[in-house]
């Protein structure tokens, strides 16, 4: 059975490995999704802050 410690370090003869390839893929997907959601949320907050600041400078 081939197991991986991480997607960057595939080794087939390591004893006591923690994750299967499928588990690593699932974890990576969940992390990527959460990071993407956080970045999108932060960009939305920053965009809102920028337009508020721009409106104040323009006297709106």
N, C-alpha and C positions, 0 to 999 in steps of 0.2 A: 504494500500500500504506500503510495507517495503522499507525503505530508509536507506542508510548508509552514515556516515560522512567519514569513511575511511574503508579500508578492515580489519583493526585491531579493529574496534570499531562498531560492528553491533548492532544497537538498533532499535527496531520497533516503539517506541512511542516517538521519539524526534520530537518536532515541529520545523519548519523552517530549516529542513535539506537541504543541498546544492546539494548533488550528489546521483544519483541512483547507484545501484550495477553495472550496465552496464557501467556507466560513470567512476566509479572508476576503473573497469577492463581496460577500454580503456586508461585511463590516465596512469595507472601502466604499461601497455604494451608499450606505447610510451616512457615512462621514461626508462624502461629496455632496449629498443632498442637503444635509444640514448646513454645510459651509455655504452652498449656493443660496439657500434661503436666508441665511444671516447676511450675506453680502448684498442680496437684493433688498433686504429690509434696511440695511445701513445706507445704501445708495438712495433709497426712498426718503429716509430721514434727512440725509444731507442735502438732497435736492430740495426738499421742503424748506430747510433752513436757509439754503442759498437764495431761494426765491423770496423768502421773507426779508432777508437782508437787502436784496436788490430792490424790493418794493420800498423799504424804509429809505434807502439812498435816493430813490427817485421821487420821494415825497408822496407815495401812494398810500 
